[in-house]
Amino acid sequence: MTHRMLPIVLAALLVALPSTALAQKLVIIVRHAERADAGMASKETDPLLSEGGTARAGRLSTVLADAGIKAIYVTQYKRTQDTARPLADRLKITPELMPVSADALTDRLKSRHASDIVLIVGHSDTIPAIIKALGGPVVTIPDNDFDNIFFMVPATGLMTRMHFQ
């Protein structure tokens, strides 16, 4: 996906909303970028991003810079925080630690960010539960897949999945 395509995708998603469902605009969900220990037999619990992962985080910052994001949620792990950092710095947003459960996260989004566009940086095993809790379809993310961007409209359950390089 190119940087120029993002406004078109966002506009299409927002046009698809019924007028009564504008309470929760959009939740953008991505998996953390590539881990530094990818492919190693003994994986660290909290690895940094690889050089490629750091580059991907920078590209994500460029792709989402004009998306209107007002809040960013990350996990306690460095890889989600480091994936979000370039965009957070660019937008001058301090990322928030997300609750452990997907239901608690959706409750927080409803109470604190009801009319905002929010970015969530998660993991291959947490993103499916988050999407489901937001009313979206069942998704799977292979362990070696780092290039998904999920655009969720919780009010309607509409989800679009795109890939970025």
N, C-alpha and C positions, 0 to 999 in steps of 0.2 A: 504494500500500500504506500502510495506516495503522500507526502505532506499536503499536496494540493487536493487529494481525494477526501481527506478527513472532514472538511466542512460539508461536503456533499453527503457523506455517510451520516453525519450528525443531523443534517437537515431532513434527510429521508426518514430517519428514526423518529424525530420529533413530529414530523407531519403525520406519521402513522398513529400517533397518540390521539385517543379521544379527548375532547376538551376537558372532561371531568377528571382525567387521569394525570393531570400535570403536577400533582403533588410531588412525586419522585421523578425527576427528569431522566437521569441517566446514570448508570453505574458502569464504569469501564474496568474490566478485570484482566489482569495479565499475570502470567507466571514469572517468577524471578528469572533473570538471565542466567546464562551458563555458569556453572560452578567451576572453581579452580581445580577441584579434585575429580572431575568427571572422568569416568573410565578407570579410575584407580580401584584396586581390590579392596583396600580399607579406606572407606570414606569418612571424612571428618564430620562431626556433628554440626559445626557452624563454619563452613568454609567461606572464603571470600569469592568474589567473581573471578572468572578467568579473564584473560586479556580480551577474548572475543565477547565475553559477557559484559565487560565494562564498555566495550564499543557498542553493543546492543542497547545498553542502558542509555547511552548518549543518543542513539538514533530514536529510541522511544521518546526521549525528551523533545526531540525535534518534531516527531509525528504528533505528539499530544499537546504541544505548546499552546496552541490556539483553541483547544477543545472546551475551554471554560471551566476547567477543573477548580473546585473550591476546597476540596479536602482530599487527602491521601492517607490510606490505611496500609500498614505493613505488619508483618509478624515480628517476633522477637529475634529473628535470625538476620545476620548481616547481609545475606544474599538478597533478601527482599528490600532491606533498607538501602543497600547499595544500588539496587535496580531503580528505586524511586528517587535517589538522591539528585541526579542531574535535573530532573523535572522539578522536584521540590525546591531546589536552589534557584532555578530559573523563575519559578512562580512565587518564590518567597513564602512557601507553605511549610510548616513543620509537620512531618508525617506523624500520624497517631498510631499507637499499637492497637491492633484489632483484638476484640475479644476472642477467646478460644473457640467458642461455638458459633456456627454459621447463623443460628437463630438469634443469638445475642448481638451479632454484628448487624443483622437486618433490623433489629429493634433500635440499635443505635443510629443507623442510617435514617430511619423514619423519624426519630425524635430530634436528632441534631442537624440533619442535612436533607430535610424533606423536599426542598425545591432546588437542591444543588446537583451539580455533576461531580461525581466522586470517582477516584481511582483506587482500586484495591490491588495490591501486589501480593500474590499468594504462592501456593505450591501445587504441584500436580495432584496431590491427594487432598487438598483443601478446596480448590477452586470448584470442583463438581458439586460439593455440598453447598457452597456459597451461591452458585447459580441456581440450584434447586430451591434453596431458602428464599431466593428473590423471585421465585415463580417461573424459572426458566426450565428448559428441557434437560434431560440427562446428557452429560458430556463425559468423555474420557480424554485424558491427556497422557500420551505415552511419556515414559521417563526421559526420553531424549528429545522432546519437543518443547522448544522455548520461544516460538515465534507467533503465538496466538494472541490476539486481542479480542476479547469478548465485550460487545456493547449490549448491555441489558437495560430494558425499560421495565422496571419492576411493576409499574401500574398495569401493564398489559401482558407481561410475560414474554414480550418480544425480545429475541436475542439474535444478534448477528455476530458471526465469528469470522475474523479476518486474519491474515498472516502478514507479518512484516519481516523484512530481512535486516 
